[in-house]
């Protein structure tokens, strides 16, 4: 178990977590050798930078697509700063666009990949995003999406679900939060035309404790009422990530 106690340890821990996740995912699709890739929901680059490091520049073009709307307006500057520092800025294009519209600007992609984007949307929006991904891919192209499973195995994982469902201070969607299971996502993908679909689960043990847990609630833009109610529990057991559910869809 990777235990993160101090706020100053968060960035290093998150990089390690996502690098392991990226390595797992890309190892499963290595034989496809994707060269034209678009990442949807790039945000501040938490998943982007580990993904680019894994690819080791063995690609033709990489697009980062995100609407960067409120409450994530500042994330583009953070991403572009990271791309410049890591030396990726010259061949990565950042596009400020809603993921639902990527098929209007990108086509013939080998891989569309996203992490923790569909969980922010309602069911209708999820369908629109997956449809756009389908239409932006070449025949035989892949859509891959990973997100934390809504199933919880212990109380510290359950606390993460509670804060997302009940205490989000600035929800992106104006409708009911969806938090789909992998089976639901697979059903939607099949309905929209993907031919081969499979699901995998990966548990990467990480728990945020003490000041690190408090800082993560700030990053997740959690209402202060959550901390008022659950402060003692957070202090005692922390907040833990559940399993990642990874959806692989072939056009």
N, C-alpha and C positions, 0 to 999 in steps of 0.2 A: 504494500500500500504506500503510495506517494502521499505523504502528509505535508500540507502547506500551512505553516503557522503564522509567519510574518507576511505582511502585505508586500514587502520588498522581494519576497520569493515567488510571487505570483507569475510574473512574466516568464521566468525561466521554467517554472513548472508547466505552464500552459504550452510553451513551445515543445517541451519534452513530450507532453501528452499528445499533442496534435501531430508531432513528427512520427510517433508510434502508430497513430491512427492512419495517417497518410501512407506509411510504409505497408501497413496491412492491406489497405484498399488497393494501392497500386500494384502490390504483389499479386493480387487476384486478377488483374486485367493487363498484366505485363505483356502477354502474347498479342494483345491488340495494337500495341505500339502507337498510342495516340500522338499525333503531331500538331493538330489544330485543336486547341482546348479553350473552353470558356468556363470560368467559375462564376456562378451566380451567388449573389449575396456575399460579396467579398468583405464588406465591412472594413475594419481596421487592419485586416490581413492576418488575423490570428491563425486561420487555416491556410491562407494563401502562401505565406513565406515557407512553412514546412513543405507544402506541396511543390513549390518551385525548387527547393533544395533537393527534394527527392528526384525530381525530373532531371536535375543536373544540366539544364539548358538543352536537353535533347528534344527540342520541339521547334516547330516553324513559327507558331504564333500563339500567344496566350492573352486572353481577354479577361479582365475583371469587370463584372457588371453588378452594379448596385444603384438603387435609386437615391441613396443617401438623404432620405427625407427625415424629418423630425421623428424620433429624437436622436438620429444618428448622423446629423449633418456634418459633424467635425471628423467623422471617421475617414473620409477620403484623404484629408491632409495627412492623417496618421499613416494610412496605407502607402501613399506616395513617398513619404519620408522613409518608410521601411524599404520600399523597392529601391530607392536611390542608395541607401546605406548598404544594402546587400548586393548591389550591382545588377539588379534585374530591370531597372527602369527603361533601358533602351529597347527591349523587345517585348515588354508587357504594356498593353494598352488598357487604360482605365476608362470605362464607359459609364457615365451617369445616366442610367436607364432602368426602369422597372423591369424585373425579370420576366414579367408577362409579355414584354414587347421584344424579347431578343430575336425572335424569328423574323422580325421586320428589318433587322439590321445585320444579322449573322446567319450564314447558311453553310451547309456542307462541313459541319464540325465533326471531328472524330469523337470528342468527348465533351459532354456538359456535366459539370460536377458541382455539387453544392453541399454545404454543411450548416446545419441549424438555420435553414431559411424557411422551410415549409412549416416548422413548428410555430412561427410567428403569425401565420395566416389562418383565415377561416376556410371552410371546405371549398367554397366557390373559387376563392383566390388560388388555392392549391391546384385545382383542376386547370385553371388558366395558365399557371406557371408550368406545369408538367406538359400541357399541350404545346406551349411555346418552345419548350426544350425539344420535344419530339420533332417539331417542324424545322428546327435549326440544325438538326443532325443529318449527316449523310446516311444512306442505306447501310445498315450494319454498324452504325455509330452507337455509342453508349451514353446513357444517362445514369449517373451515380449520385445518390444522395445519402448522407449520414446524419443522424440526429440522435439525441438521447432518447432512450425508450421511455414511454409513459408508464411502463411497468416498474414498480419499485420493490426492492428486496429487503430493505431495512428502513429504520426510521430516519436516518440521516439522508438517504435518497428521497424519502417521502417529503422531507422539508423543502427540497428543491422543487418538487411538483407543486407543493402548497404555495410557495412564493410566486411561481409562474402563473398559476391558475387564479389566485385570489388577491395577490398584492402587487401586480404590475402597475407601476405608477404612470407609465406612458405607453400603453399598448399600441402597437402599430396598426392593428386591425380595429375597425369600428364595430365588428360583429363578434359573435361567440368564438372564443379561442378553441381551435380544433384539436391540436396535439394528437395527430393520427397514429394509430398503430401501423406497423410495417405491413400487415395484411391489408389494411385499408388503402395504404399507398399503392400496394401492388395491384389491387382491384381497380383503382383509378387509372393507373398506368396501362393496364390491359384494356380498359374501356377506351382509352385514347389512342390505341394502336400499337403499343409496344408488343413485340412477339415473344421474346424470351425474357423472363423475369425471375430473379431469385433474391433471396434475403439471407443475410448473415448477421450474427450478433457478436460483438466484441466488447469484453469488459476490460477496461484499462483502469486499474484501481487508483483513484485520486480523491482526497478529502481535504476540504478547506476548514481550518480551525482558527479560533481566537481572532486576532486582528485581520488575518487573511480572509476569513469568512465574512467579516463585517465589510471589508473592502469589496468583496465579490458581490454582495447585495447592493452596494452602491453602483457597481458597474452594470448590474442587471436592472438598475433603475427600479428598485423595490420600494414600495411605500413604507414609511417609517413605522407604521402600525405593525408590520411584520416583526420588526426587531423588538418592539415593545412587548409583543405577545410571546415570541419564541426565543428571546435572548438567552435565557438560562439553558434551553436545550441546545442551542447553537454553541454555546460556550462549553457544554459538556460533551457533545458528540459530533459537532461540526456539520457541514453540508457536503454530501458525497455525490459524485456523478454516478448514475445508473449505467447499464449497458448501452453501447452504441448500437443502433439498428441501422444496417447498411442495405440499401436497395440498389440492385443492379438491373438495368433495363436495356435491352437491345432492340434497335429499330429494324 
